[in-house]
Amino acid sequence: MISPLLGILRLTAYLAWTLLLVPVQALAVALKAPLRLSLPQFYHGVCARLLGIDVVVRGALADTAPVLVVSNHSSYLDITVLGALIRGSFVAKSEVAGWPLFGVLAKLQRTVFIERKVRSTAARQRDDLKGRLEGGDTLILFPEGTSSDGNRTLPFKTALFAVASTRIDGRPLTVQPVSITATRLDGLPMGLAFRSFYAWYGDMDLAPHLWQAFACGRMSVEVEFHEPVTMDAFSSRKALAEHCHRAVAHGVARAVTGRDNPLPTGERVAPQAPGEGVRGGPEIYATRDPLTPTLSPEGGGS
């Protein structure tokens, strides 16, 4: 499943595509041009194609803006997959800003960097996130605080949900749980043996894993957009975090096992009043070309 020739071709194409768009995005950000918001999504869509990632989508992003997207996290490849589907910016630990190349790309996508271990800056960081949301930016948050092995969902850090109480023009902020799971490699179920081709976690070295990701076959990644909610439906941010964790963990388990078990119940969510701007809609199984803004139903998923 590892092809050195394929790896060289993909790496060359990826670097060429990245070097072509970096100055364009840098200029757009400097000029505060509207292109700075749409170009990253287009960039990630092409990258997903270059890396041989087939994205399978269930559900849809809430039709209101902004949205606080909360997702599980198992790999730097999650950035490419979610970036291709969502026009928004990521929330990342401050160390990412200093990473070679990836730090530059993160800054150009207007990533919000936070110091997760420094409590004294919590209020300022919450205000930074709140300001971006009030400005209309959709933010993508990984509340596990680190990456997992992709087979399970780690507990969510409730402190990161403090910004969920933000109100946008008087209405509650839309919070949407999202599950992302690598499911197949060259058409075969990944399972424990192959999921590490996608997942990057623990003490794995970055460079060897990057080469493995570039040189392996085609990967299928399932993304499930769960029912959006608001803070008004919960008694506390802890209850909201627990609800989001249940939804995301259930989506990951369903994708990993292929079994559609009922979602565990927790604190009851109050029904949304008409006009609050969140929607769930029917579940949709589709294969999504990240460069195409529409879904192509294929009846069945991966």
PyMOL commands that set and color helices and strands:
alter all, ss='L'
color gray80, all
select helices_A, chain A and resi 4-31+35-50+77-85+94-98+102-108+119-134+158-165+191-197+206-215+231-233+237-257
alter helices_A, ss='H'
color red, helices_A
select strands_A, chain A and resi 53-58+67-71+89-93+112-114+139-141+167-168+171-172+174-185+188-189+219-225+229-230+285-288+296-297
alter strands_A, ss='S'
color yellow, strands_A
deselect
rebuild
show_as cartoon
